[in-house]
Amino acid sequence: MENLLFDFLIELTRSTTLWLVLLGLALAAGIWLVVRPQAATTDRRDESGYDVAVRDAEGRRQRLVARATELHRYAEEVAVAAERSAVTAQRRRDEWLVAQEAVEAAWQAYEAADAAARRVAAAAVLPEPRTPRTPAEYADRERFLHRAAMVACTRQELTVLQLSDALANRNGWDPRRHPAEQEIVLRRAARDSLLAAHRAAEERERAAWRDAEVAAAAARSLREEAFAAASRAAQLRRWLPSPAGKARGSASQEARQRGTARRWRAARAS
């Protein structure tokens, strides 16, 4: 009987010790599960001992700063290009206005030449004066033609090529005609030449207008691009996180709050 009681006490002691060991291990594991996340959160450090949360926040801040600086520099470059383009657009517009004035002047010159041609054409119904057909008369007629052609070229009523034809007595310029008939031919040639000059001026005016429109559109597009880049840079600067010190403080505070929450949940669960 004593042996049985002795064996029972020994087995009871062993069982109690075993259960106490298991209970201690479970309690240690529970404490580790509660304390370890807090330590990992509050003091996450890399191999060099630097806080990972602070490093991530600082890296993100540096990337945003670099991007904002790049956008700001791009906005400044585009703004300079926009200013130059605006100067070019203004110059193109001035050229277009000058071309418009040239078209108006060419039209007025054509109207004057057309009126003169109509006047001399109306005088053609009168009978041609009779003059002696002598070499001296033909020489006078030729000198009249050459002198009238040079005067018309000086007034820009005839081109240099037409003056050359008149002086060479070719392409319809006949020095044997009477001066009245030569005047009619001269006025018609001047009218046709001024009409061609007006059409050429109109074409130059249309080309100048197209160039002015393209330059104005380019300047407007560059200004809009510069404004958009500056707006994006300003928006990125507003989104910048706080510096490293503040980020470290906020990260630590956030970690403490998460640790407090975990401890509160653990205490509530126990």
Buried (B, 14 or more C-beta within 10 A) or exposed (E): EEEEEEEEEEEEEEEEEEEEEEEEEEEEEEEEEBBEBBEEBBEBEEEEEEBEBBBEBBEEBEEBEEBBEEBBEBBBEBBEBBBEBBEBBBEBBEBBBEBBEBBEEBBEBBEBBBEBBEEBEEEEEEEEEEEEEEEEEEEBBBEBBBEBBBEBBEEEBBBEEBBBBBBEBEEEBEBEBBBEBBBBBBBBBBBBBBBEBBEEBBEBBEEBBEBBBEBBEBBBEBBEBBBEBBEBBBEBBEEEEEEBEEBBEBBBEEBEEBBEEBBEEBEEEE
